[in-house]
Amino acid sequence: MNLREDLVSFPTCPGVYLMKNAAGRIIYVGKAKHLRRRVASYFQPDHRLPIKVRAMMPKVQGIDFLCTSTEKEALLLEASLIKKHRPKYNIVLRDDKQYVLFCLARNHPFPALRLTRRVIRDGSVYFGPFTSALAARETKRVIDRLFPLRKCRDTVFANRVRPCLQYHIGRCLAPCCLPVSQEAYLEVVRQVELFLSGKSAELVAGLQTEMLAASEALDFERAARLRDSIRSLQETTERQAAVLSDGRDLDVLGLHSHDTGISLAVVFVRQGRIIDGQTFWFPGASVQTAEDERTVINAFVLQFYTAERFIPARLVTALGGADPGVGEILSDLRGGKTVLAKARGEQERRLVDIATANARADVRQHRRAGADGKGLARALGLDREIGRVECVDVSHIQGEGMRAGLVAFTDGQEDKEAYRIYAFPELEGSADDYLALARFAVRRVQSGPPWPDLLLIDGGRGQLRAVERALNEVGAAGLFALAAIAKGESRRAGELGDAVFLPGRKNSAHLKAGSPELLFLQHVRDTAHRFAISRLRRHKRGTQFKSELDSLSGIGPKTARLLWERFGSLEAMVAASVDELAALPGLGFRKAVAIHAALGALGSVPANAKC
């Protein structure tokens, strides 16, 4: 079968073409304004073809086509066929889940705030998206605590005959049963919209005015509640910095290509603030020209954005869109004009740089994941394949709270069930990392299998010798391979100058900077570092807070039990408002005020932990 000779049978209309392999499987779907001319462009000398096309064309044994009336229809059909067939040589979005949004149903006289994953064009107002449902739920808990909107579903709202518990603890105005004016309720809705829109300064200013008015009217209880609300709002919103002075909504796309694949990052900007982001990895794909980059972005956009997803009026990239049909399709999905445009102005260009940096970091992560057991063993000069890697790091605060954190990776993936923390109360005040590592080595042998193929130590030659000597003393020499990884001269974790040391060798192992093997070892070391120091800080915080909680005046065993059962952690107790404390059975407002003040005086955990 001669595909070149079959070109004369191809039409000249717009449409899509489907390239198939010998088994009849679709391996590539493309769209064209002029089908015959576009397909003919694949039959050129190899030196004029992109690398991906040179690799693909020997596998193509048949080409089908479908005509469309317009190029826009061809774009839609191409996106639909890619989602359906997931061809090997196309940019295929495999993570197409809908993200979490906040929805205010403005078509109800007393709107409720809901979390949803679908956009319905019914006049509701949407805020988001959040790639983390956990973060979205945490934000909703803050809103529920600060703003007394109704929490019940519409069906419950229509049939309720008396106020629920939310009303009695001050978290709902109970418009379902009580004569709440719609104007007063909509003022709370307006405050929620200000909060979700990032207009915290305007919201705080209004609450401060209310607080002063309540204080002048001698309504100190309401003034105290407003003061707590203002403080919570400031703590919640102070982390967000404006990146667009005009407060627009944008999605910003950045792309970075490597010989192993392409990473594309999306940064979500809402009301001028970065609220979230996501990266997508397309293995085996490549970008060689600006036109290739536009093609990748167009293919991604048509698969990522749907009618159920929130679509801003402007999508920004470094180069802009090559096909005006993409903007038309996005506008149809959104129900309003949407453009895929090149970044304009310093602020938008800086956002593209941020998105591109995220994509570059994602490529680094996937390159690190490319280190297999054989390659790692070869790089370290070991005679057995490495499947399981454990890494230990010692952490303490000026000699106190001596801990060793152990993390495990199996076939390159974290095995969190195998994470362990080792405490050394006998070493309190010693600040002796070498002795702590020696004690760890003995306890690790005592704990038994599964044994690692490689035990990695966060440190240099001295730390490596301490572990090696301890293993020799307990007769466990050679039970598993050892290595130590030390930070470079700047002491920055993950920098390319990190050195890897092996037993019996004076010089460090030769691992090429930026190689998958070194990147993987750096990642394992950094994971152990974060785990050890986080557990140390948790221990110190719990120890410090628990001792201080027990010493607080007015808190006996019964009250302490109530606090632990209600809040679960001392951090949550410190963050609780007076109203939340007063809602506990038998506590009372006056006692709640005293406990709130005492909890607020608790110190924070030292941040200068050594690891």
Secondary structure, DSSP 4 states (H G I P E B T S, - for coil): --TTGGGGGS-SSSEEEEEE-TTS-EEEEEEESSHHHHHHTTSS-GGGS-HHHHHHGGG--EEEEEE-SSHHHHHHHHHHHHHHH--TTS------PPPEEEEE-TTSSS--EEEES----SS-EEEEEES-HHHHHHHHHHHHHHS----S-HHHHHH--S--HHHHTTS---TTTS---HHHHHHHHHHHHHHHTT-HHHHHHHHHHHHHHHHHTT-HHHHHHHHHHHHHHHHHHTT--BS-TT---EEEEEEEEETTEEEEEEEEEETTEEEEEEEEEEET----SHHHHHHHHHHHHHHH--TTS---SEEEESS--S-HHHHHHHHHHHTS--EEEE--HHHHHHHHHHHHHHHHHHHHHHHHHT--HHHHHHHHT-SS---EEEEEEEEEETTEEEEEEEEEEETTEE-GGG-EEEE-GGGTTT--HHHHHHHHHHHHHHH-PSPPSEEEEES-HHHHHHHHHHHHHTT-TTSSEEEEEE--TT--TT-TT-EEE-TT-SSPP---TT-HHHHHHHHHHHHHHHHHHHHHHHHHHHHHHHHHHHHSTT--HHHHHHHHHHHSSHHHHHH--HHHHHTSTTT-HHHHHHHHHHHHTPPPPPS--B-
